[in-house]
C-alpha cells in the first residue's frame, strides 16, 4: 500500500483512499502521472494536509464516477471498503478548500496526458490507411448562481430561454474506440466553429475528419485542411459550388475558398418491410482521387460520424445522468469538466483494452454502462488497495465488459427522436415505432446536384 501520512489526530490521512480505490484505472492515470502534472502546474502542497493535492485529483475523478453525489458523499464511498482503518473524514469545507487550492490547471494537464486514440488492433476506426475521427459540439448546463453567470449565459432555445446557464463543449473523437483526442469548452455564447478552430491543433496527417453541415464553412475547412488531415464534411444540398472538373464516378471537383475539394451528391434509399425512404446527401472531401477513395465508400463511411453523438450521450446521460454540473464558480466548472473528460477517457481506454484482448471483437460491443458500474463497485469495495493485488491488462472492469458484450451494431434506419419529453405535459409526443426491421440500403452517386 502507498505510504500513508498520519494526521495530528492519529488517524490515517485521506491520501490512503483514492489511488487504490480506482483499481486498474490507476494503470491509465497512475500516481506518477498525477505527481508530474502537480509539479508542472505548481500545485504540490507545501505542508502535510488532511486532503493532499494528489488525493484531491483522485477525489475529483471519483466524483465524476458518482456525479449524483456531493464530494463528501463521494469520500464516504471511498471509505466504505476501509472499515478496518482509522480513517479521518474531512469536512465539506476541507474538501472545498482542497479543490480550490488545486485549481483547474492540473486537471487540464492530466486530461492532455491521457487523451488520444486508444491503441487497438481492431479494424474499427480505420479506413484505407486513415484514422477516422469526428468533430462536434454539445451543451452542458451549469449551476445558476451569480459567479457562473459572469461567464456562462442562458441560451435561447426553441421554447424560450433555458433555465440554466450553458457551457459549450467541442471534442475530437476517435471513431471505433470513441476515445477523446482533444476537447475544448467555454461559454455557449461562443459558437461551435470557433471551438472547432481551437481543436485544429489536435489534427494530424493520416486522419480523416468527419463533420456535419455546421462545419462546412469555407474559412474553417481551409484551416482544418492546413493541418494535413483530410476532411469529409456534409454541406447543404442547395449550396452553389462551381464545377472545376468531373470525375468518372459522378463526383465533381470544386473550390471552397483556396481549397480544392471533391463534391459527392448521393441518393440514399432504405428499404424495410414498412416501405421505402429516400434522402439526399452532399459531401465535401479533400480526398480528390476517385480511384483510391471511391465515392460510394465515402458515403457509407460518413455514417461513422454518429460515434461522437454516442460519446456525448455517454458523457451527458450515463456519467452525468442528465444532471447539472456541481461547481458554483467558473474555475470550479473548468476543474470539474476536465475531471469528467479524464474519467470518461480512462473508462474508454479500459473498454478498448478489454475488447482488444479477444481478437476480432469490435470495440462497439463494449458497454459503457457496464464499465461505469464495474468502476463504481471497484471504488466502493476498495479493490486494488492492498499490496499484492494483481492488476492485469483486462482487469475487473474488462472482465465485466467481456461477460456482457453488446450485440453487433444494427443498421440505423430512422432519424433521432425524443422518446421521453422533458415536460410531463408533453410526454406522449408522436407515435414511436420501436420495432426493429431488417433494412437494405442502396447508394446512388448523382452526376448532378439533387
C-alpha positions, 0 to 999 in steps of 0.5 A, spaced: 500 500 500 502 507 498 505 510 504 500 513 508 501 520 512 498 520 519 494 526 521 495 530 528 489 526 530 492 519 529 488 517 524 490 515 517 490 521 512 485 521 506 491 520 501 490 512 503 483 512 499 483 514 492 489 511 488 487 504 490 480 505 490 480 506 482 483 499 481 486 498 474 484 505 472 490 507 476 494 503 470 491 509 465 492 515 470 497 512 475 500 516 481 506 518 477 502 521 472 498 525 477 505 527 481 508 530 474 502 534 472 502 537 480 509 539 479 508 542 472 502 546 474 505 548 481 500 545 485 504 540 490 502 542 497 507 545 501 505 542 508 502 535 510 494 536 509 488 532 511 486 532 503 493 532 499 493 535 492 494 528 489 488 525 493 484 531 491 485 529 483 483 522 485 477 525 489 475 529 483 475 523 478 471 519 483 466 524 483 465 524 476 464 516 477 458 518 482 456 525 479 449 524 483 453 525 489 456 531 493 464 530 494 463 528 501 458 523 499 463 521 494 469 520 500 464 516 504 464 511 498 471 511 498 471 509 505 466 504 505 471 498 503 476 501 509 472 499 515 478 496 518 482 503 518 482 509 522 480 513 517 479 521 518 473 524 514 474 531 512 469 536 512 465 539 506 469 545 507 476 541 507 474 538 501 472 545 498 478 548 500 482 542 497 479 543 490 480 550 490 487 550 492 488 545 486 485 549 481 483 547 474 490 547 471 492 540 473 486 537 471 487 540 464 494 537 464 492 530 466 486 530 461 492 532 455 496 526 458 491 521 457 487 523 451 488 520 444 486 514 440 486 508 444 491 503 441 487 497 438 488 492 433 481 492 431 479 494 424 474 499 427 476 506 426 480 505 420 479 506 413 484 505 407 490 507 411 486 513 415 484 514 422 477 516 422 475 521 427 469 526 428 468 533 430 462 536 434 459 540 439 454 539 445 451 543 451 452 542 458 448 546 463 451 549 469 449 551 476 445 558 476 448 562 481 451 569 480 459 567 479 457 562 473 453 567 470 459 572 469 461 567 464 456 562 462 449 565 459 442 562 458 441 560 451 435 561 447 432 555 445 426 553 441 421 554 447 424 560 450 430 561 454 433 555 458 433 555 465 440 554 466 446 557 464 450 553 458 457 551 457 459 549 450 463 543 449 467 541 442 471 534 442 475 530 437 473 523 437 476 517 435 471 513 431 471 505 433 474 506 440 470 513 441 476 515 445 477 523 446 483 526 442 482 533 444 476 537 447 475 544 448 469 548 452 467 555 454 461 559 454 455 557 449 455 564 447 461 562 443 459 558 437 461 551 435 466 553 429 470 557 433 471 551 438 472 547 432 478 552 430 481 551 437 481 543 436 485 544 429 491 543 433 489 536 435 489 534 427 494 530 424 496 527 417 493 520 416 486 522 419 480 523 416 475 528 419 468 527 419 463 533 420 456 535 419 453 541 415 455 546 421 462 545 419 462 546 412 464 553 412 469 555 407 474 559 412 474 553 417 475 547 412 481 551 409 484 551 416 482 544 418 485 542 411 492 546 413 493 541 418 494 535 413 488 531 415 483 530 410 476 532 411 469 529 409 464 534 411 456 534 409 454 541 406 447 543 404 444 540 398 442 547 395 449 550 396 452 553 389 459 550 388 462 551 381 464 545 377 472 545 376 472 538 373 468 531 373 470 525 375 468 518 372 464 516 378 459 522 378 463 526 383 465 533 381 471 537 383 470 544 386 473 550 390 471 552 397 475 558 398 483 556 396 481 549 397 480 544 392 475 539 394 471 533 391 463 534 391 459 527 392 451 528 391 448 521 393 441 518 393 440 514 399 434 509 399 432 504 405 428 499 404 424 495 410 418 491 410 414 498 412 416 501 405 421 505 402 425 512 404 429 516 400 434 522 402 439 526 399 446 527 401 452 532 399 459 531 401 465 535 401 472 531 401 479 533 400 480 526 398 480 528 390 482 521 387 476 517 385 480 511 384 483 510 391 477 513 395 471 511 391 465 515 392 460 510 394 465 508 400 465 515 402 458 515 403 457 509 407 463 511 411 460 518 413 455 514 417 461 513 422 460 520 424 454 518 429 460 515 434 461 522 437 453 523 438 454 516 442 460 519 446 456 525 448 450 521 450 455 517 454 458 523 457 451 527 458 446 521 460 450 515 463 456 519 467 452 525 468 445 522 468 442 528 465 444 532 471 447 539 472 454 540 473 456 541 481 461 547 481 458 554 483 464 558 480 467 558 473 474 555 475 470 550 479 466 548 472 473 548 468 476 543 474 470 539 474 469 538 466 476 536 465 475 531 471 469 528 467 473 528 460 479 524 464 474 519 467 470 518 461 477 517 457 480 512 462 473 508 462 474 508 454 481 506 454 479 500 459 473 498 454 478 498 448 483 494 452 478 489 454 475 488 447 482 488 444 484 482 448 479 477 444 481 478 437 476 480 432 471 483 437 469 490 435 470 495 440 462 497 439 460 491 443 463 494 449 458 497 454 459 503 457 454 502 462 457 496 464 464 499 465 461 505 469 458 500 474 464 495 474 468 502 476 463 504 481 463 497 485 471 497 484 471 504 488 466 502 493 469 495 495 476 498 495 479 493 490 486 494 488 488 497 495 492 492 498 499 490 496 499 484 492 493 485 488 494 483 481 492 488 476 492 485 469 491 488 462 483 486 462 482 487 469 475 487 473 472 492 469 474 488 462 472 482 465 465 485 466 465 488 459 467 481 456 461 477 460 456 482 457 458 484 450 453 488 446 450 485 440 453 487 433 451 494 431 444 494 427 443 498 421 440 505 423 434 506 419 430 512 422 432 519 424 433 521 432 427 522 436 425 524 443 422 518 446 421 521 453 419 529 453 422 533 458 415 536 460 410 531 463 405 535 459 408 533 453 410 526 454 406 522 449 409 526 443 408 522 436 407 515 435 414 511 436 415 505 432 420 501 436 420 495 432 426 493 429 426 491 421 431 488 417 433 494 412 437 494 405 440 500 403 442 502 396 447 508 394 446 512 388 452 517 386 448 523 382 452 526 376 448 532 378 446 536 384 439 533 387 
